[in-house]
Amino acid sequence: MTGAAIVGLGMSDLGKVYGRTADFAATAVRRAVADAGLSMSDVDGLLVSSGMKQELDPRFAGVLGLHELNTLASINAFGASAGTMVANATQAISDGTASTVVCVFADTPLREGRRAGSSWSTQARELAGFAGWQTATGAVTPNILYALAARRHLEAYGTTTEQLAEIAVSQRKWAAGNPLAQLRDPMTVADHHESPWVADPLRRLDCCLVSNGAIAVVVTAADRAPQLAQPPVHVLGYGQGHRPRRMARDSTWGVETGAVESGRRAMARAGVSHADIDFLELYDCYTYTVLVTLEDYGFCAKGEGGAFVEGGRLAPGGALPCNTGGGQLSGYYMWGFTPLSEAIIQLRGHGGDRQVPRHGVAMVSGNGGILEYHSTLVLGTEAA
């Protein structure tokens, strides 16, 4: 147990909405602080993170009118940033550095009249030695590199595209109950297979959305949380595990990730086992990311992720609810704040039509880079 709790959650409009990154961020922060029943004058810590646009930095504190802070930083661990920020906020509160820390992520990669995918196109880089194969072959976008990882798993363990489709279908079922989800229409495995190829073996419906907007959370001391406006979400454990990509002989890149260490550390700190986890909110930039994270967290053995997700295990009514708001595949894409925000909603019991019946303990993952950077949070409704 860490002695800190998340007490406020704020979201701007999300999805195909347009405006300035800082404006979305300011809206989310003010809504999070109000959600907690606090005022901006209570805030003495601010951690900011920005996605592709990289438009937020510590100067954002001045935009909010925060001129006396005990802790202030810009944090970027890519998709692992949310878990890293909450861990840093928790540490600041636990050691007395600050009493009320806001963590905010904002991004506006979408532009009117432009393809969503253009926001994530990567320019070819000059890479020395063996790594030059990326430039030579054009393997310089996340779609292609994640497809390589997925293909490696398919070839090594017999995983199928039907099993990847199971993940997409399960999350679309969850999205149907989320009024904020961008995609809510029913989807079948056949629909998945009819969607266009993006990079074999990944189809369009294996790939996440691109969204504009911002999400913020407020973290404070656990003993203070019960006096505030919302049911507290206690930070029980956290961990990180980073494995920068190594494309060389004997590398496990793509089939084993830093989620192994990250998950183990978070669960050990929280003092929980797999049997204690009621539901999962996993970073899902691609369907494959969910599958490999399930394996690396130890919910199934390495190579058994495909069989594990069959039969609706992750879907509404399944044995292990996962990405209960639709995730980044069908909900909205706010980096690691997508799974974090949904975990808070579920632990509060505010899930509405998608509320999971058992919601005492959640595990939340963050994944950044090309399966390289990982953070994990274990959150719960009780402090102990």
ZAGU-355043 format. One record per residue: x, y, z of N, C-alpha, C in turn; residue number from 1. Coordinates in steps of 0.001 Angstrom, whole numbers. Atoms other than C-alpha are relative to their C-alpha. Last residue first. Example, Ala and Ser with C-alpha at 12.3 -4.5 7.8 and 13.67 -1.06 7.14 Angstrom:
<rs>
     n.u     n.v     n.w    ca.u    ca.v    ca.w     c.u     c.v     c.w pos
    -820   -1190     -60   13670   -1060    7140    -770    1090     730   2
     890   -1190       0   12300   -4500    7800     900    1200       0   1
</rs>
This chain:
<rs>
     n.u     n.v     n.w    ca.u    ca.v    ca.w     c.u     c.v     c.w pos
    -855    1123    -403   -5478   -2047    2620    -340   -1212    -844 384
   -1377    -431    -214   -6752    1283    1337     934   -1153     338 383
    -363     -18   -1426   -9931    -152    -118    1483     343     150 382
     996    -786    -706  -11454     586   -3535     310     111    1489 381
    1062     689    -728   -8396    -610   -5394    -933     944     721 380
     897    -932    -659   -5710     248   -7909   -1119    -737     701 379
    1048     806    -640   -2729   -1763   -9114    -810     971     852 378
     626    -440   -1246    -697     342  -11540    -932   -1098     482 377
    1149     743    -523    1714    -836  -14209    -479     645    1280 376
     360    -356   -1369    4240     947  -16402   -1241    -782     386 375
    1184     542    -671    5993    -263  -19518    -150     538    1419 374
      64    -709   -1281    8389     995  -22161   -1307    -359     696 373
   -1296    -233    -641    9548   -1075  -25167     -96     534    1434 372
     -78    1028   -1042    6573   -2682  -26917    1278     132     820 371
     426    1224     685    7214    -397  -29909     208   -1155     968 370
    -924     386    1045    7325    2894  -28015    -552   -1194    -751 369
    -492   -1067     852    5127    2929  -24966    1034    -476    -991 368
    -999     519     933    2902     550  -23056     439    1126    -915 367
    -407   -1004     968     858    1401  -19972    1110    -571    -852 366
   -1301      27     657   -1030   -1165  -17940     210    1220    -881 365
     -11    -944    1123   -3789    -993  -15339    1391      -3    -623 364
   -1378     -92     461   -4677   -3731  -12847      -3     800   -1296 363
    -254     -65    1438   -7946   -3367  -10974    1499      65    -259 362
   -1414    -152     344   -9104   -4353   -7495     155     -43   -1509 361
    -779    -407   -1155  -12550   -4064   -5875    1455     302    -314 360
    -854   -1125     381  -14735   -4088   -8949     765     536    1207 359
   -1101      38    -977  -16727   -7288   -9047     997    1073    -390 358
     556     296   -1323  -20020   -6643  -10846    1040     -38    1113 357
    -311    1390    -323  -18460   -4854  -13840    -485    -286    1424 356
    -612     219   -1309  -20243   -1655  -14823     248   -1482     252 355
   -1168     863     159  -20903   -1460  -18569     669    -326    1336 354
     357    1240     698  -24466    -125  -18412    1172    -966    -122 353
    1301      48     665  -23451    2446  -15810    -268   -1347    -633 352
     -63     510    1363  -19719    2371  -15124   -1323     -94    -722 351
     696    -957     852  -19823    4646  -12065     -68    -460   -1452 350
    1337     532     219  -18948    2017   -9467    -843     872    -890 349
     999    -844    -669  -16003    4094   -8289   -1403    -581     -70 348
    -222     149   -1438  -13680    1247   -9228    -938     872     811 347
     488    1301    -464  -15210    1173  -12708     168    -163    1501 346
    1460      44     154  -14792    4894  -13411    -556   -1303     566 345
     576    -878   -1033  -11246    4904  -12017   -1517     -57     -46 344
    -153     685   -1283  -10270    1904  -14155    -615     822    1127 343
    1046    1018     -95  -11746    3627  -17208     105    -781    1303 342
    1299    -642    -243   -9615    6722  -16622   -1114   -1027     145 341
      59    -552   -1352   -6418    4704  -16234   -1369     596     286 340
     265    1051   -1000   -7014    2590  -19348    -103     539    1418 339
    1210     745     365   -7428    5708  -21527    -255   -1137     988 338
    1130    -527    -758   -4870    7764  -19600   -1324    -613    -438 337
     290     797   -1196   -2125    5510  -20908   -1131     528     847 336
   -1168     698    -525   -2288    7106  -24385    -391    -782    1263 335
    -694   -1002    -811   -5452    9164  -24787    1213    -627     681 334
   -1434     226    -120   -7032    7139  -27578     661    1185     690 333
    -722   -1224     366  -10808    6840  -27326    1472    -236     298 332
     399   -1097    -880  -13297    3996  -26995     576    1330    -432 331
    1369    -444     272  -13167    1422  -29812    -437    1190     839 330
     468     533    1273   -9545     292  -30165   -1379     531    -364 329
    -451    -911    1051   -8227    2564  -27425    -422    -482   -1380 328
   -1430    -198     181  -10197     755  -24779     320    1016   -1072 327
    -303     119    1417  -13842    -152  -25293    1460     212    -310 326
     592   -1148     673  -14901    1108  -21885     170     -46   -1506 325
    1448     -31    -161  -14404   -2225  -20152    -679    1242    -559 324
     252   -1204     802  -10882   -2783  -21333   -1494     270    -125 323
   -1189    -715     438  -10771   -6308  -19900    -387    1155    -920 322
     340   -1219     747  -13292   -8303  -17902    1247     821    -317 321
   -1007   -1018    -290  -11748  -11637  -16844    -307    1259    -813 320
    -652     269   -1286  -14311  -14460  -16545     993    1080     394 319
   -1124     925       3  -16548  -13144  -19299     673     -90    1358 318
     421    1326    -442  -19986  -11572  -18866    1117   -1016      48 317
    1039     -61   -1037  -18997   -8534  -20915    -512   -1398     329 316
    1198    -763     381  -15944   -9555  -22972    -965     143    1170 315
    -243   -1403    -329  -12463  -10643  -21857   -1236     869    -165 314
    -535    -127   -1352  -13192  -14392  -21677     137    1457     435 313
     559   -1162    -687  -15411  -14181  -24760     508     197    1412 312
    1225     288    -732  -14718  -17724  -25947    -551    1149     804 311
    1132     576     728  -11111  -17177  -26978   -1220    -141     914 310
    1001   -1032     280   -8774  -14791  -25160   -1230    -543    -727 309
     542    -612   -1214   -6746  -17540  -23470   -1121     979    -305 308
    1045     876    -539   -6273  -19550  -26666    -683     632    1201 307
    1048     160    1005   -4406  -16663  -28264   -1146    -852     508 306
     909   -1141      -3   -2500  -15792  -25098   -1137    -139    -989 305
    1375     465    -168   -1039  -19289  -24756   -1017    1135     -27 304
     451     744    1158    2415  -18509  -26171   -1435    -461      73 303
    -501    -541    1260    3845  -17452  -22838    -395    -919   -1154 302
   -1398     283     318    1663  -18842  -20065     391     637   -1330 301
    -125    1262     706   -1579  -17212  -18971    1468    -173    -357 300
    1366     535     -34   -2550  -14447  -16563    -111   -1274    -824 299
     128    1313    -616    1180  -13999  -16003   -1417    -521     128 298
     501    -193   -1358    1506  -10258  -16596    -231   -1327     715 297
   -1106    -509    -809    3680  -11099  -19593    -411     329    1418 296
   -1029    1024    -232    1017  -13325  -21111    1069     511     961 295
     626    1056    -806   -1817  -10827  -20687    1014   -1096     327 294
       3    -477   -1384     536   -8129  -21987    -659   -1003     930 293
   -1333     205    -569    1238  -10130  -25162      76     495    1442 292
    -346    1420    -100   -2462  -10453  -25965    1349    -205     668 291
     786     616   -1072   -3390   -6858  -25188     453   -1439     213 290
    -544    -522   -1253    -545   -5494  -27326    -749    -598    1190 289
   -1124     822    -428   -1627   -7787  -30161     578     472    1325 288
     512    1197    -668   -4987   -6080  -30390    1152    -843     543 287
     335    1050     965   -3141   -2867  -31167    -567   -1182     781 286
    -240    -686    1271   -2701     409  -29265    -263    -943   -1169 285
     386     770    1180   -4312   -1578  -26481     157     818   -1279 284
    -336    -864    1133   -2964    -538  -23090    -187    -803   -1286 283
   -1295     192     635   -4678   -2847  -20645     176     929   -1190 282
      36   -1078     994   -7483   -2107  -18196    1398      33    -622 281
   -1216    -545     572   -7989   -5351  -16306    -314    1173    -922 280
      79    -357    1416  -10705   -6624  -14002    1292     677    -425 279
    1379     133     469  -11237   -8273  -10622    -154     332   -1468 278
     305   -1012    1016   -7582   -8880   -9773   -1398    -242    -549 277
     586   -1179    -636   -7269  -10834   -6489    -453    1047   -1015 276
    1365     312    -411   -6751  -14203   -8218    -706    1196     626 275
     880     -60    1167   -3711  -12783   -9997   -1452    -240     385 274
    -282    1058     963   -2064  -12164   -6642    -948     147   -1181 273
    1125     719     592   -1968   -9061   -4456     513   -1098    -927 272
     279    1193    -790     492   -7497   -2025   -1185    -791    -515 271
    1396      -6    -447     285   -4073   -3658    -324   -1181     903 270
     184   -1181    -846    4067   -3718   -3857   -1417      42     576 269
    -720     231   -1257    4348   -7280   -5129    -183    1174     945 268
     776     948    -800    1629   -6694   -7720     681    -284    1328 267
    1236    -641    -462    3324   -3552   -9010    -805    -935     890 266
    -310    -991   -1027    6755   -5151   -9162   -1255     656     558 265
    -447     686   -1219    5527   -8260  -10984     263     992    1122 264
    1143     616    -669    3571   -6180  -13490     386    -671    1298 263
     910   -1042    -450    6504   -3950  -14392   -1174    -581     781 262
    -532    -616   -1214    8987   -6799  -14566    -972    1014     591 261
    -363    1075    -935    6997   -8890  -17043     457     597    1322 260
    1160     242    -855    5418   -5809  -18653     269   -1124     991 259
    -263    -472   -1353    8926   -5066  -19888   -1195    -105     924 258
    -146   -1434    -190    8089   -7155  -22936     322     337    1453 257
     -69    -199   -1441    8270  -10684  -24288     368    1453     239 256
     718    1109    -626    7178  -11700  -27791     132      -7    1517 255
    1247     323     679    8016   -8498  -29671    -785   -1124     635 254
     872   -1113     360   11631   -8213  -28652   -1230    -513    -745 253
    1394     419    -201   12962  -11479  -27217    -972    1109    -385 252
     893   -1000    -576   16415  -10820  -28681   -1401    -581     162 251
     396     354   -1368   18526  -13943  -29224    -859    1072     680 250
     134    1428    -307   20090  -12466  -32392    -269    -192    1496 249
   -1235     762     154   19536   -8749  -32772    -265   -1455     368 248
     244     875    1140   16788   -6167  -33074    1273    -777    -304 247
   -1298     556     428   17052   -4666  -29614    -272   -1015   -1091 246
       1     978    1090   14143   -2393  -28701    1419    -406    -404 245
    -169    -646    1302   14430    -622  -25375     280   -1037   -1093 244
    -888     804     829   13282   -2945  -22574     124     671   -1368 243
    -298    -548    1316   11687    -960  -19787    1026    -861    -719 242
    -943     938     603    9922   -2235  -16685     230     409   -1438 241
    -437    -280    1364    7971     -29  -14300     936   -1101    -465 240
   -1280     545     441    5978    -666  -11161     295     421   -1421 239
    -441    -506    1297    3041     532   -9099    1345    -612    -337 238
   -1320     394     463     999    -667   -6155     316     599   -1350 237
    -516    1105    -813   -2051      -6   -4026    1422    -388    -394 236
   -1160     483     748   -3005    3410   -5367     677   -1061     863 235
   -1284      75    -680   -6414    3831   -3755    1086    -563    -924 234
    -636    1110     706   -9423    4971   -5752    1434     -67     508 233
   -1438       9     291  -11449    7151   -3408     424   -1250    -752 232
    -590    1195    -605  -15244    7385   -3759    1481     -72    -342 231
     183    1248     741  -15861   10985   -4823     535   -1201     773 230
    1312     147     642  -16482   14311   -3037    -248   -1368    -618 229
     209    -723    1244  -13702   14439    -470   -1239    -515    -731 228
     723   -1243    -272  -13607   13426    3202    -336     772   -1274 227
    1408     256    -333  -12717    9809    2351    -816    1262     271 226
     922     298    1091   -9566   10979     487   -1452    -218     423 225
     794   -1188     299   -7680   12630    3365   -1149    -320    -965 224
     794    -298   -1191   -6349    9378    4820    -846    1260    -177 223
    1101     946    -190   -5300    8220    1353    -861     350    1201 222
    -269     993   -1042   -3213   11319     680   -1226    -871     247 221
    -233    -585   -1319   -3868   13074   -2639     222   -1121    1012 220
    -502     964    -967   -3934   12384   -6373     269     715    1319 219
    -500    -655   -1210   -6036   14334   -8866     389   -1083     992 218
     374     628   -1268   -6550   12991  -12385     639     780    1136 217
    -776    -344   -1192   -6564   14678  -15787    -514    -776    1201 216
     503     646   -1217   -7683   13685  -19279     925     377    1145 215
    -850      10   -1199   -7261   15648  -22512    -709    -712    1134 214
     617    -225   -1306   -8578   15774  -26059     996     -44    1129 213
    -401   -1248    -644   -7943   14727  -29646    -652      91    1374 212
     949    -883    -670   -8236   11135  -30778     665    1285     453 211
    -766   -1220    -236   -6611    8607  -33118    -994    1027     533 210
     511   -1261     517   -8183    5172  -32841    1068    1084     110 209
     698    -952    -858   -6294    1971  -32194    -517    1199    -787 208
    -774   -1207    -290   -5422    -753  -34665    -839    1021     761 207
   -1003     361    -996   -6642   -4353  -34928     700    1230     550 206
     673     186   -1280   -9810   -3129  -36653     903    -618    1066 205
     401   -1289    -570   -7719   -1724  -39514    -606    -172    1388 204
     996    -690     804   -6111   -5090  -40099    -389    1306     695 203
     913    -942    -654   -2909   -6445  -38620    -921     672   -1015 202
    1349     547     -75   -1214   -9604  -39950   -1034     937     636 201
     224    1407    -310     -46   -8068  -42309     821    -422    1231 200
   -1314     627     161     250   -4280  -42208    -174   -1434     488 199
    -862   -1148    -287   -2885   -2163  -42537    1456    -413    -167 198
   -1317     235    -564   -5123   -4739  -44191     693    1334     243 197
   -1191      14     862   -8638   -3517  -44813    1270    -376     768 196
    -638   -1311     -49  -11604   -4571  -42628    1326     -59    -749 195
     319    -760    1211  -13398   -7688  -43837     611    1395      20 194
    -734     563    1127  -11693   -9909  -41268    -276     737   -1306 193
   -1443    -212    -179  -12864   -7683  -38414     760    -461   -1241 192
    -229   -1422     265  -16414   -7661  -39726    1489     327     112 191
      64    -178    1448  -16301  -11462  -39848     223    1457    -382 190
   -1289     448     522  -15136  -11529  -36228      29     156   -1515 189
    -222    1440     -59  -18216   -9496  -35411    1416    -331    -473 188
   -1027     514     896  -18803   -5834  -34613     148   -1492     214 187
    -414    1393    -193  -21732   -3967  -33052    1018    -433   -1054 186
     791     932     800  -21733    -176  -33469     490   -1423     223 185
     916     762    -847  -20158    1732  -30572    -847   -1003    -778 184
     571    1062     823  -17073    3404  -32027    -864    -897     881 183
     113    -465    1373  -16036    6783  -30573    -667   -1025    -911 182
    -753     768     987  -16735    5747  -26992    -249     533   -1411 181
   -1125    -778     507  -17934    8483  -24624     765    -704   -1110 180
     466   -1126     813  -21397    6948  -24102    1125     863    -565 179
    -761   -1198    -363  -19762    3686  -22975    -434    1171    -864 178
     535    -554   -1239  -22093     679  -22961     680    1269     451 177
    1431    -241     190  -21510    -240  -26611    -636     615    1244 176
     198   -1381     456  -17796     183  -25949   -1474     339    -172 175
     -88    -904   -1145  -17784   -3037  -23931    -295    1437    -404 174
    1178     280    -837  -19050   -5024  -26905       8     886    1238 173
    1121    -718     597  -16430   -3284  -29072   -1292    -256     792 172
     -57   -1399    -412  -13806   -4486  -26622   -1099     830    -644 171
     328    -128   -1426  -14817   -8113  -26994     -33    1464     418 170
    1449     194    -143  -14838   -7856  -30801    -424     174    1457 169
     692   -1161     557  -11329   -6381  -30936   -1506     -91     197 168
    -288   -1135    -875   -9950   -9034  -28588    -750    1227    -490 167
     777     181   -1239  -11649  -11882  -30453     193    1190     939 166
    1340    -558     228  -10169  -10497  -33702    -871    -123    1240 165
    -133   -1450    -108   -6672  -11204  -32380   -1361     670    -177 164
    -184    -281   -1427   -7794  -14791  -31853     236    1482     244 163
    1323     129    -638   -9158  -14978  -35385      93     303    1485 162
     660   -1307     133   -5821  -13624  -36599   -1416     -49     556 161
     724    -242    1243   -4252  -16791  -35242    -589    1406     -28 160
    1074    -968    -225   -1575  -17650  -32661    -643     333   -1338 159
    1225     409     668     447  -20677  -33718   -1192     883     294 158
     927     694    -907    3136  -20097  -31123   -1302    -443    -655 157
    -627     755   -1093    6290  -18989  -32923    -984    -891     743 156
    -875    1047     518    4811  -17958  -36286     556    -873    1127 155
     789     953     787    1874  -16062  -34827     861   -1169    -465 154
     783     800    -942    4081  -14459  -32179    -819   -1045    -740 153
    -942     869    -703    6599  -13301  -34798    -744    -912     972 152
    -334    1114     890    3751  -11985  -36947     966    -969     682 151
    1141     915      37    2488   -9902  -34018     315   -1211    -879 150
      95     675   -1298    5916   -8375  -33463   -1132   -1020       0 149
   -1129     930    -101    6362   -7615  -37158     -57    -790    1304 148
     342    1151     831    2871   -6102  -37277    1120   -1036      15 147
     885     850    -801    3812   -3896  -34353    -436   -1225    -791 146
    -809     624   -1040    6750   -2639  -36438    -841    -856     936 145
    -854    1042     565    4645   -2022  -39531     774    -725    1095 144
     810    1082     572    1880    -158  -37749     869   -1146    -488 143
     466     936   -1026    4334    1816  -35597    -809   -1157    -571 142
    1225    -446    -659    5935    3307  -38723    -401   -1001    1076 141
    -274   -1140    -871    9540    3016  -39941   -1257     534     673 140
     612     409   -1266    9669    -342  -41679     238    1068    1058 139
    1157    -840    -293   10357    1251  -45076    -701    -361    1287 138
    1245     706     300   12596   -1621  -46182   -1240     848     241 137
     -59     621    1320   15870     279  -46461   -1319    -644    -396 136
      72   -1028    1032   15097    2558  -43536     -72    -631   -1377 135
    1267    -692    -137   14315    -334  -41229    -176    1051   -1087 134
    1040     724     733   17167   -2465  -42546   -1336     717      82 133
     323    -663    1249   19548     239  -41340   -1042    -718    -822 132
    1252    -731    -147   19341   -1323  -37879    -389     743   -1272 131
    1132     873     288   21999   -3817  -38966   -1324     750      58 130
    -125    1434    -181   24629   -1098  -39077   -1262    -757    -353 129
   -1277     643     304   23729    2567  -38722     -92   -1505     185 128
    -337     941   -1058   20289    4123  -38918    1245    -779    -414 127
   -1243     658     356   19520    7228  -40941     427    -864    1181 126
   -1196    -529    -644   15920    7967  -40176    1233    -735    -522 125
   -1127     937     -33   12783    7522  -42262    1221     674     619 124
    -985    -193    1052   10036    9941  -41310    1124   -1020     155 123
   -1353    -262    -482    7294    8566  -39127     949     166   -1178 122
   -1018     358     983    3612    8730  -39971    1370     430     511 121
    -935     974    -570    1530    8928  -36831    1040    -467   -1006 120
    -569    -512   -1246    -471   12075  -37529    1094    -902     546 119
   -1113    -882     330    -974   10972  -41130     677     557    1243 118
   -1278     702       2   -3033    8061  -39855    1194     883    -298 117
    -457     208   -1372   -5933   10331  -38958    1380    -642      28 116
     142    1370    -479   -6223   11458  -42557     543    -130    1420 115
   -1172     855     173   -6401   15238  -42929    -279   -1394     529 114
    -338     169    1402   -9412   17501  -43564    1213    -862    -258 113
    1127      68     925   -9616   18716  -39985     500    -126   -1434 112
     209   -1272     671   -6468   17958  -38028   -1140    -156    -993 111
     944     -77    1113   -6107   15174  -35502     -92    1416    -545 110
    -623     411    1261   -2922   15011  -33406    -922     128   -1205 109
     904    -359    1109   -4399   17104  -30586     643    -384   -1331 108
    -571     119    1329   -2891   15809  -27333   -1052     387   -1032 107
     785    -613    1056   -3388   16217  -23610     713    -173   -1333 106
    -482     320    1345   -2274   14359  -20511    -918     678   -1002 105
     822    -268    1184   -2737   15685  -16989     731    -393   -1270 104
    -699     585    1144   -1564   14657  -13517    -892     188   -1220 103
     779     235    1212   -2728   16872  -10647     918    -569   -1070 102
    -723     -22    1268    -993   16577   -7282    -965    -322   -1141 101
    1028     179    1020   -2528   17490   -3925     659     174   -1363 100
    1223     556    -589    -432   17268    -749   -1067    -317   -1036  99
    1219    -698     415    3118   17808   -1966   -1198    -682     627  98
    -381   -1068     929    6678   16918    -924   -1205     837    -391  97
     323   -1328    -486    5432   15016    2115     386    1143    -915  96
   -1150    -564    -718    7196   11732    1393    -225    1443     443  95
    -443     862   -1093    3970    9843     597    1174     593     775  94
     951    -105   -1107    2516   12701   -1439     487    -805    1203  93
     -63   -1369    -511    5556   13034   -3684    -932     183    1195  92
   -1238    -160    -760    5786    9249   -4034     108    1398     609  91
     133     780   -1228    2145    8997   -5070    1235     152     883  90
     890    -768    -870    2573   11789   -7609    -156    -687    1347  89
    -756   -1158    -480    5572    9987   -9081    -834     863     930  88
   -1014     476    -948    3625    6712   -9278     795    1172     571  87
     708     322   -1243     653    8503  -10856     976    -514    1049  86
     430   -1242    -634    2968   10072  -13430    -707    -273    1326  85
   -1186    -655    -554    4716    6786  -14268    -392    1264     750  84
    -397     737   -1187    1399    5015  -14708    1199     614     685  83
    1045    -134   -1016     190    7726  -17070     378    -722    1283  82
     -76   -1232    -791    3487    7980  -18963   -1027      64    1122  81
    -154     372   -1408    3738    4350  -20124     -62    1208     921  80
    1253     546    -510    2323    5261  -23532      61    -473    1433  79
     886     411    1076    5334    7523  -24159   -1278    -597     612  78
    -435    1381     183    7516    7711  -21043    -872    -630   -1081  77
     302     706    1237    7208   11468  -21112     680   -1354       5  76
    -400    1409       7    6953   13518  -17946    -381    -627   -1330  75
     528     576    1234    6882   17318  -17613     556   -1416    -105  74
    -859     684     964    7471   18373  -14048    -790    -366   -1240  73
     418    -331    1359    6221   20479  -11137     948    -689    -971  72
    -596     913     973    6389   19844   -7394    -602     299   -1363  71
   -1078     711    -677    5838   22236   -4481     667   -1032    -902  70
      85    1453      34    3793   24705   -6500    1203    -616     700  69
    -754     493   -1157    3097   28414   -6053    -199   -1506      84  68
   -1259    -733    -102    2040   30195   -9277     823    -386    1230  67
    -684     627   -1134    -834   28018  -10451    1399     595      95  66
     -44    -947   -1111   -2972   30266  -12649     638    -574    1240  65
     996     370   -1012   -3869   27396  -14955     -63     994    1157  64
    1307     -45     679   -2027   28958  -17888   -1120    -289     997  63
     412   -1394      68     886   29571  -15506   -1334     175    -688  62
     429    -394   -1349    1100   25866  -14718    -478    1450       9  61
    1457     157     -71    1239   25217  -18471    -535     367    1377  60
     602   -1331      88    4775   26601  -18387   -1525     -41      41  59
     262    -603   -1314    5843   23151  -17153    -600    1399     -39  58
   -1234      31    -777    5388   21705  -20673    -266     712    1326  57
      95    -306   -1426    2455   20856  -22916    1377     -87     630  56
     292   -1416    -216    2625   21143  -26714    -178     370    1472  55
   -1023    -484    -931    4301   17843  -27561    -159    1494     305  54
    -194   -1433     230    1996   17362  -30563    1043     615     922  53
    -722    -291    1232    2390   13587  -30603     306    1478    -181  52
    -210    1054     977    1414   13108  -26974     778     470   -1210  51
     620    -293    1283    1751   15504  -24066     365   -1091    -986  50
    -500     873    1052    2428   14960  -20399    -764     298   -1269  49
     622    -125    1318    2074   17246  -17401     654    -967    -978  48
    -792     801     931    2696   16748  -13687    -712      10   -1343  47
     509     149    1360    1389   19430  -11321    1002    -795    -830  46
    -864     803     861    1727   19735   -7547    -637    -182   -1359  45
   -1390    -413    -207     401   22200   -4980     990    -868    -772  44
    -986     735     793   -3285   22122   -5903    1400     542     280  43
    -450    1177    -749   -5618   23314   -3134    1153    -719    -695  42
    -937    -452   -1035   -5895   26799   -4694     507   -1158     860  41
   -1333     -99     578   -7437   25164   -7760    1032     450    1033  40
    -168   -1206     806  -10434   24201   -5652    1426      35    -527  39
   -1083    -893    -399  -11451   20808   -4313     -30    1263    -851  38
     541    -889   -1024  -14619   18711   -4454    1049     953     542  37
    -478     397   -1329  -12757   15910   -6244    -617     829    1120  36
     516    1346    -249  -14822   16409   -9401     397    -481    1389  35
    1387    -160    -443  -13999   20139   -9220    -624   -1349     345  34
     -61    -642   -1314  -10281   19345   -9378   -1412     186     554  33
    -503     982    -972  -10808   16894  -12229      14     572    1408  32
    1062     967    -262  -13026   19332  -14174     448   -1037    1027  31
    1021    -664    -816  -10453   22097  -13815   -1159    -937     317  30
    -516    -254   -1349   -7678   19811  -15015   -1082     616     873  29
     -81    1263    -730   -9661   18478  -18000     478     218    1428  28
    1356     489    -284  -10645   21964  -19180      45   -1269     837  27
     534    -841   -1070   -7073   23246  -18856   -1405    -436     386  26
    -644     360   -1261   -5788   20296  -20887    -565     803    1160  25
     526    1298    -424   -8289   20823  -23706     556    -370    1370  24
    1393    -233    -386   -7338   24505  -23832    -661   -1301     448  23
      41    -588   -1339   -3620   23691  -23769   -1432     244     464  22
    -335    1010   -1003   -3950   21341  -26749    -134     560    1416  21
   -1361     -69    -513   -5667   24016  -28819     216   -1037    1099  20
    -332   -1162    -801   -8830   23158  -30738    1443     -77     463  19
   -1155    -778     444  -10599   20387  -32598     183    1244     862  18
     283   -1363    -462  -12880   17523  -31707    1286     799    -212  17
    -155    -905    1138  -12846   14175  -33461    -495    1385     382  16
     283     562    1308  -12344   12190  -30294     292     968   -1117  15
    -991     934     530  -12631   13463  -26740    -410    -459   -1392  14
     578     729    1119  -14371   16416  -25091    1104    -834    -629  13
     533    -939     976  -12382   17273  -21996    -857    -793    -981  12
    -227     220    1422  -12049   14758  -19211    -527    1186    -786  11
     579    -972     907  -11667   15151  -15461     366    -299   -1433  10
    -154     394    1393  -11107   12604  -12714    -699    1044    -863   9
     653    -822    1014  -10580   13436   -9045     307    -504   -1388   8
    1268    -526    -511   -9807   11463   -5890    -738     872   -1012   7
     498    -859    1070   -6938    9184   -6854   -1405     444     392   6
    1226     378     693   -5486    7802   -3637    -309    1004   -1095   5
     543   -1023     886   -2185    7801   -1796   -1233    -538    -702   4
     431   -1170    -751    -784    5919    1211    -528    1126    -849   3
    -859   -1158     214    1275    3456    -862    -394    1230     808   2
     844   -1196       0       0       0       0     880    1246       0   1
</rs>
